Amino acid sequence: MIESQQIAISEAFDAARAAQPRLPAIDIAERLAISEGELQAARLGRDVWTLPLAPNELAAYLPQLGCVKALTRSRLAVLEQNGDYPELNGGPQTGLLLGPGGLDLRLLYSHWHWACLIRDTMPPLEGKETWRWSIQVFDRHGRAIHKCFALENPLPRPWGELMAMGNRDSPAFTQLAPRLPRQLPDAPSLASEWSAMRDVHQFFTLLRRHQLERIEANTLMEGRFTRALPTNVLETLLTQASQQALPLMLFVASPGCVQIRTGIVPPPQRARGWLNLFGDQFTLHIDDTAINHIWQVSKPNRDGGVTSIEAFDSEGTLALQIYAKRQEGQAERRDWRQLLSTLESCAEVA
């Protein structure tokens, strides 16, 4: 990035935040027609510092950061949770932060391109200037993979260690090419292989073997293992789940991180055109009016099968996935299946 571009982006960022102190960085980036990664990289050396760590090295710091707000977003959904990261497990390519009911994440390091430490000025508190510190990770196209905001004051010591190693090395981003539609592929053995699954994780192998996108597989299996639902059923689903105190697993995925929230959900509320769940330690924001497809998907397993609701954006990318809470080895909840049957009835009426 040349210096004149960096100055122009920084000045535009400052002006936007002066007018709206809590305006999200992604909204500012969209106004400037640049990626969020490019926006933050323009602030290098002032309020942003590159973290020169390999992805697994950075992930190893997460459980040491104290209470944080962890945020992962798809194009149409944002999941924010407060808590402490659990112990890191996994290997050189994937990280597992397994905390069902709390912070629960799957990290895909191959997508981690640039990590940075950010200091944002916040509205004064009791007349004193305040800072908000965060760690943010971006892919090679400048899309946010995961964000971690400090909630403790004073900051735990590992935050200082990260500050000390920060530098001004500038990342190089590449432009994201639009996903072009293609003719639905042929997969004559897909149904038999789908029915032979005994673990839901075998689904990813099935997709790779047939070189299919998830939404393509759903389309090919419609009427057998999948069912298209009206795009407005999410509010009904979440409302009924809340009324029944039915614990759900909410999955929101960026290109390099899957964040999962498990538990009973509050009643959904509409605000600024989005559908929202405002919980004590989490929020979920869904731009449900922009959802293009919703599928009910059944996958066989050793415990009698599991069923999910999958919402996709206009490019066919998964925006949100919902399961009922379930322990490995347990059958799927009957009340979840009953709730899904009411959605099927809605689809038939529609």
C-alpha positions as semicolon CSV with decimal commas, in nm:
position;residue;x (nm);y (nm);z (nm)
1;M;0,000;0,000;0,000
2;I;0,148;0,334;-0,102
3;E;0,174;0,611;0,156
4;S;-0,091;0,837;0,000
5;Q;-0,346;0,552;0,009
6;Q;-0,257;0,476;0,370
7;I;-0,305;0,839;0,471
8;A;-0,637;0,869;0,285
9;I;-0,774;0,549;0,440
10;S;-0,660;0,651;0,790
11;E;-0,820;0,993;0,756
12;A;-1,146;0,840;0,635
13;F;-1,139;0,597;0,927
14;D;-1,084;0,881;1,175
15;A;-1,369;1,085;1,026
16;A;-1,610;0,791;1,038
17;R;-1,525;0,709;1,398
18;A;-1,548;1,076;1,501
19;A;-1,903;1,085;1,364
20;Q;-1,999;0,740;1,497
21;P;-1,755;0,619;1,767
22;R;-1,891;0,265;1,771
23;L;-1,923;0,218;1,395
24;P;-1,785;-0,128;1,311
25;A;-1,466;-0,138;1,107
26;I;-1,630;-0,360;0,845
27;D;-1,892;-0,092;0,780
28;I;-1,618;0,169;0,729
29;A;-1,432;-0,065;0,494
30;E;-1,746;-0,126;0,288
31;R;-1,799;0,249;0,253
32;L;-1,443;0,280;0,121
33;A;-1,482;-0,024;-0,110
34;I;-1,183;-0,199;0,047
35;S;-1,146;-0,509;0,263
36;E;-1,146;-0,486;0,640
37;G;-0,788;-0,616;0,642
38;E;-0,678;-0,333;0,413
39;L;-0,849;-0,083;0,642
40;Q;-0,663;-0,206;0,950
41;A;-0,332;-0,239;0,764
42;A;-0,356;0,132;0,677
43;R;-0,340;0,206;1,051
44;L;-0,013;0,016;1,102
45;G;0,230;0,191;1,335
46;R;-0,036;0,414;1,487
47;D;-0,302;0,194;1,648
48;V;-0,233;-0,138;1,475
49;W;0,068;-0,371;1,499
50;T;0,145;-0,689;1,308
51;L;0,189;-0,998;1,526
52;P;0,481;-1,202;1,382
53;L;0,352;-1,540;1,499
54;A;0,260;-1,859;1,318
55;P;-0,113;-1,932;1,346
56;N;-0,070;-2,214;1,599
57;E;0,165;-1,994;1,806
58;L;-0,091;-1,714;1,818
59;A;-0,372;-1,958;1,898
60;A;-0,166;-2,085;2,194
61;Y;-0,191;-1,736;2,345
62;L;-0,572;-1,729;2,337
63;P;-0,631;-1,930;2,659
64;Q;-0,395;-1,691;2,842
65;L;-0,583;-1,371;2,758
66;G;-0,839;-1,376;3,039
67;C;-1,203;-1,289;2,986
68;V;-1,263;-1,174;2,630
69;K;-1,532;-1,117;2,373
70;A;-1,478;-1,369;2,091
71;L;-1,633;-1,279;1,756
72;T;-1,671;-1,475;1,433
73;R;-1,879;-1,369;1,137
74;S;-2,002;-1,508;0,809
75;R;-2,142;-1,274;0,545
76;L;-2,488;-1,275;0,706
77;A;-2,436;-1,373;1,071
78;V;-2,222;-1,247;1,359
79;L;-2,169;-1,449;1,678
80;E;-2,020;-1,275;1,984
81;Q;-1,952;-1,453;2,313
82;N;-1,794;-1,346;2,641
83;G;-1,575;-1,588;2,831
84;D;-1,233;-1,748;2,861
85;Y;-1,082;-1,956;2,582
86;P;-1,038;-2,318;2,687
87;E;-0,713;-2,512;2,647
88;L;-0,587;-2,537;2,290
89;N;-0,570;-2,880;2,129
90;G;-0,516;-2,992;1,772
91;G;-0,213;-2,992;1,545
92;P;-0,017;-2,780;1,298
93;Q;-0,313;-2,740;1,058
94;T;-0,615;-2,718;1,289
95;G;-0,679;-2,588;1,639
96;L;-0,950;-2,705;1,875
97;L;-1,079;-2,486;2,158
98;L;-1,340;-2,718;2,303
99;G;-1,570;-2,546;2,549
100;P;-1,931;-2,660;2,497
101;G;-2,158;-2,406;2,662
102;G;-1,876;-2,151;2,657
103;L;-1,620;-2,053;2,396
104;D;-1,610;-2,341;2,150
105;L;-1,411;-2,298;1,830
106;R;-1,248;-2,488;1,544
107;L;-0,951;-2,308;1,385
108;L;-0,835;-2,371;1,027
109;Y;-0,482;-2,232;1,016
110;S;-0,432;-2,259;0,638
111;H;-0,664;-1,958;0,599
112;W;-0,481;-1,740;0,855
113;H;-0,286;-1,480;0,657
114;W;-0,234;-1,178;0,883
115;A;-0,282;-1,128;1,257
116;C;-0,265;-0,793;1,426
117;L;-0,304;-0,621;1,761
118;I;-0,544;-0,325;1,754
119;R;-0,598;-0,036;1,996
120;D;-0,925;0,148;1,936
121;T;-1,026;0,470;2,109
122;M;-1,363;0,436;2,280
123;P;-1,608;0,704;2,401
124;P;-1,481;0,862;2,728
125;L;-1,581;0,685;3,048
126;E;-1,634;0,917;3,346
127;G;-1,443;1,186;3,155
128;K;-1,141;0,961;3,090
129;E;-1,022;0,841;2,752
130;T;-1,050;0,463;2,721
131;W;-0,895;0,206;2,489
132;R;-1,025;-0,120;2,355
133;W;-0,759;-0,379;2,274
134;S;-0,819;-0,665;2,034
135;I;-0,644;-0,936;1,835
136;Q;-0,780;-0,977;1,486
137;V;-0,698;-1,236;1,220
138;F;-0,759;-1,195;0,845
139;D;-0,736;-1,419;0,541
140;R;-0,540;-1,336;0,224
141;H;-0,838;-1,143;0,087
142;G;-0,864;-0,922;0,396
143;R;-1,173;-1,095;0,534
144;A;-1,191;-1,119;0,912
145;I;-1,143;-1,476;1,037
146;H;-1,174;-1,416;1,412
147;K;-1,158;-1,130;1,659
148;C;-1,079;-1,132;2,029
149;F;-1,154;-0,823;2,241
150;A;-1,006;-0,778;2,588
151;L;-1,262;-0,736;2,867
152;E;-1,036;-0,727;3,172
153;N;-0,879;-0,411;3,314
154;P;-0,590;-0,416;3,384
155;L;-0,497;-0,641;3,095
156;P;-0,353;-0,984;3,179
157;R;0,024;-1,006;3,125
158;P;0,013;-1,197;2,791
159;W;-0,144;-0,894;2,626
160;G;0,172;-0,701;2,715
161;E;0,386;-0,978;2,567
162;L;0,197;-0,946;2,240
163;M;0,234;-0,566;2,246
164;A;0,610;-0,605;2,287
165;M;0,645;-0,825;1,979
166;G;0,422;-0,617;1,750
167;N;0,583;-0,461;1,442
168;R;0,493;-0,254;1,136
169;D;0,533;-0,526;0,872
170;S;0,263;-0,466;0,613
171;P;0,056;-0,756;0,476
172;A;-0,019;-0,810;0,108
173;F;-0,379;-0,892;0,025
174;T;-0,525;-1,027;-0,298
175;Q;-0,865;-0,937;-0,439
176;L;-1,138;-1,193;-0,390
177;A;-1,276;-1,320;-0,719
178;P;-1,656;-1,352;-0,732
179;R;-1,793;-1,705;-0,717
180;L;-1,930;-1,788;-1,059
181;P;-2,242;-2,003;-1,083
182;R;-2,199;-2,341;-1,249
183;Q;-2,422;-2,615;-1,374
184;L;-2,521;-2,861;-1,104
185;P;-2,267;-3,147;-1,123
186;D;-2,357;-3,513;-1,168
187;A;-2,298;-3,735;-0,865
188;P;-2,475;-4,068;-0,928
189;S;-2,334;-4,241;-0,619
190;L;-2,395;-3,950;-0,381
191;A;-2,721;-4,086;-0,237
192;S;-2,580;-4,430;-0,156
193;E;-2,266;-4,283;0,001
194;W;-2,474;-4,032;0,198
195;S;-2,693;-4,310;0,336
196;A;-2,380;-4,507;0,436
197;M;-2,247;-4,231;0,663
198;R;-2,199;-4,328;1,026
199;D;-2,047;-4,003;1,147
200;V;-2,143;-3,649;1,042
201;H;-1,774;-3,561;0,994
202;Q;-1,766;-3,806;0,700
203;F;-1,976;-3,549;0,515
204;F;-1,669;-3,333;0,443
205;T;-1,490;-3,629;0,284
206;L;-1,801;-3,698;0,077
207;L;-1,806;-3,338;-0,052
208;R;-1,436;-3,348;-0,143
209;R;-1,469;-3,683;-0,319
210;H;-1,749;-3,556;-0,541
211;Q;-1,601;-3,203;-0,569
212;L;-1,926;-3,052;-0,447
213;E;-2,016;-2,739;-0,257
214;R;-2,241;-2,797;0,043
215;I;-2,537;-2,622;-0,119
216;E;-2,492;-2,835;-0,434
217;A;-2,507;-3,155;-0,231
218;N;-2,821;-3,030;-0,058
219;T;-2,982;-2,956;-0,394
220;L;-2,892;-3,297;-0,537
221;M;-3,035;-3,476;-0,232
222;E;-3,362;-3,279;-0,213
223;G;-3,651;-3,509;-0,128
224;R;-3,421;-3,779;0,009
225;F;-3,197;-3,630;0,276
226;T;-3,270;-3,259;0,236
227;R;-3,571;-3,030;0,214
228;A;-3,583;-2,668;0,098
229;L;-3,763;-2,439;0,344
230;P;-3,896;-2,083;0,307
231;T;-3,626;-1,825;0,373
232;N;-3,832;-1,663;0,649
233;V;-3,849;-1,968;0,881
234;L;-3,553;-1,873;1,103
235;E;-3,753;-1,635;1,319
236;T;-4,024;-1,900;1,368
237;L;-3,763;-2,165;1,450
238;L;-3,578;-1,951;1,704
239;T;-3,900;-1,823;1,862
240;Q;-4,036;-2,174;1,915
241;A;-3,702;-2,305;2,041
242;S;-3,690;-2,021;2,293
243;Q;-4,049;-2,083;2,409
244;Q;-3,976;-2,453;2,454
245;A;-3,639;-2,391;2,626
246;L;-3,489;-2,624;2,364
247;P;-3,108;-2,598;2,374
248;L;-2,951;-2,532;2,036
249;M;-2,605;-2,540;1,883
250;L;-2,548;-2,228;1,671
251;F;-2,260;-2,251;1,421
252;V;-2,116;-1,940;1,254
253;A;-1,815;-1,988;1,027
254;S;-1,566;-1,753;0,866
255;P;-1,315;-1,887;0,612
256;G;-1,077;-1,998;0,889
257;C;-1,281;-2,035;1,207
258;V;-1,600;-2,202;1,323
259;Q;-1,751;-2,064;1,644
260;I;-2,026;-2,257;1,823
261;R;-2,265;-2,143;2,091
262;T;-2,458;-2,415;2,278
263;G;-2,753;-2,359;2,508
264;I;-3,106;-2,227;2,546
265;V;-3,172;-1,918;2,333
266;P;-3,359;-1,598;2,426
267;P;-3,655;-1,480;2,218
268;P;-3,538;-1,327;1,887
269;Q;-3,569;-0,951;1,850
270;R;-3,558;-0,729;1,544
271;A;-3,328;-0,428;1,540
272;R;-3,209;-0,224;1,242
273;G;-3,346;-0,483;1,005
274;W;-3,150;-0,774;1,155
275;L;-3,278;-1,067;1,360
276;N;-3,097;-1,082;1,696
277;L;-3,053;-1,307;1,996
278;F;-2,944;-1,105;2,300
279;G;-2,822;-1,344;2,570
280;D;-2,641;-1,280;2,896
281;Q;-2,301;-1,386;2,759
282;F;-2,361;-1,393;2,385
283;T;-2,532;-1,221;2,095
284;L;-2,618;-1,353;1,751
285;H;-2,702;-1,109;1,473
286;I;-2,854;-1,245;1,150
287;D;-2,923;-1,050;0,832
288;D;-3,205;-1,292;0,760
289;T;-3,369;-1,081;0,489
290;A;-3,058;-1,143;0,273
291;I;-3,070;-1,522;0,311
292;N;-3,117;-1,690;-0,026
293;H;-3,174;-2,053;0,071
294;I;-3,259;-2,250;0,384
295;W;-3,228;-2,628;0,392
296;Q;-3,328;-2,890;0,642
297;V;-3,055;-3,153;0,619
298;S;-3,056;-3,507;0,761
299;K;-2,733;-3,702;0,801
300;P;-2,720;-4,068;0,912
301;N;-2,499;-4,166;1,204
302;R;-2,461;-4,448;1,455
303;D;-2,715;-4,285;1,688
304;G;-3,013;-4,266;1,451
305;G;-2,918;-3,959;1,251
306;V;-2,896;-3,584;1,309
307;T;-3,079;-3,296;1,146
308;S;-2,961;-2,941;1,087
309;I;-3,101;-2,617;0,953
310;E;-2,861;-2,449;0,708
311;A;-2,892;-2,091;0,582
312;F;-2,701;-1,976;0,272
313;D;-2,621;-1,636;0,127
314;S;-2,660;-1,528;-0,236
315;E;-2,322;-1,679;-0,330
316;G;-2,417;-2,019;-0,191
317;T;-2,193;-1,984;0,115
318;L;-2,312;-2,121;0,448
319;A;-2,413;-1,831;0,674
320;L;-2,557;-2,013;0,976
321;Q;-2,607;-2,374;1,083
322;I;-2,830;-2,492;1,369
323;Y;-2,849;-2,828;1,546
324;A;-3,018;-2,933;1,866
325;K;-2,777;-2,981;2,158
326;R;-2,661;-3,340;2,166
327;Q;-2,387;-3,544;2,329
328;E;-2,190;-3,794;2,122
329;G;-2,361;-4,133;2,150
330;Q;-2,704;-3,986;2,224
331;A;-3,004;-3,993;1,992
332;E;-3,126;-3,664;1,851
333;R;-3,380;-3,487;2,072
334;R;-3,744;-3,572;2,003
335;D;-3,861;-3,214;2,067
336;W;-3,617;-3,088;1,802
337;R;-3,759;-3,329;1,545
338;Q;-4,110;-3,227;1,641
339;L;-4,019;-2,862;1,594
340;L;-3,870;-2,938;1,253
341;S;-4,188;-3,119;1,150
342;T;-4,380;-2,795;1,208
343;L;-4,135;-2,618;0,976
344;E;-4,199;-2,884;0,713
345;S;-4,572;-2,810;0,745
346;C;-4,499;-2,440;0,691
347;A;-4,300;-2,529;0,379
348;E;-4,586;-2,738;0,241
349;V;-4,834;-2,455;0,301
350;A;-4,597;-2,207;0,133
